[in-house]
């Protein structure tokens, strides 16, 4: 996996975890709300799963936000992982 791809996935996972914590949801609760398995959410948060667009839509919906809100700070986080 290229360093750039790894940085993007790690940054995305960090953002999802932050949003989940703000909503005070466990991975299991977010999985239920998103119709995704808890283990899948764990993999996304750890940067080892590359979620599809439909999975991102489901995650955002489960968090009660839009996809654009979910990805708003992605570029900043990617930059932080590359430093």
N, C-alpha and C positions, 0 to 999 in steps of 0.2 A: 504494500500500500504506500502510495506516495506521501511524503510529509505534509503536503498541502491538504490532501484528502483526510488524513488523520487529524490534522488541526481543525478542519471544518467539522468533522464528526465529534471531536472532543468539545469544541465550542458549542455546538448544537446541544449536546448532552448536558452541558453545564447550564445552558439557558433553560432547558426543559426542567431540570431538577430545581433550579431557582424558582421558576414559576410554580412548580408543584408544591414546594415548601411554603411559598407565600400563601397559597390556597389551603395549606395545612392538610394536604392529601398524602396518603401513603401510595406507594407504587400500585398496590392492589386496588385501592380506591380509584386511582386515575385509570387503571386498566379497565375497571368496570364502566366508568363514565365514558371511556374512549372506545370500548369494545375491542380492546387489545389485551393480550396476555401480560401479566406482571413481569414475566421473565423477558419479554420483548422490550418493555419499558426500561427494565434494568439494563439491558444491552444497549439501548439508545442512549441512556444517561451516561454509560461508561464509554461511549464512543466506539463500540465494537459492532453496532448494527447501523446500517445505512437506511433510514426510513424512507419509504416511498412518499410521493406527494399525498396519496390518500391517507397514509398513516399520519402525516403531519397535520392534515385537516382533522382527522379523528382526535389527535392529541390536543390540538388547539381547542376543539369543541369541548373536550373533556375538562380542559382548564378554564373554559368559559371566556376564551379570547379568540381573536382572529389569527389566521396564519401570519399575517403581516405583523401583528403585535408579537407573536412568538419569535419571529425572525428579525425583529427590529434591530437588535444589537449584535447580530451574528458577525458582521464584519469586524467590529471592535474586538469581540472575543477571539476571533481567528487571529487577529494581529497580536493579541496578548499571548496566545499559545505559540506564536512564531518568534517571539522575542527571547 
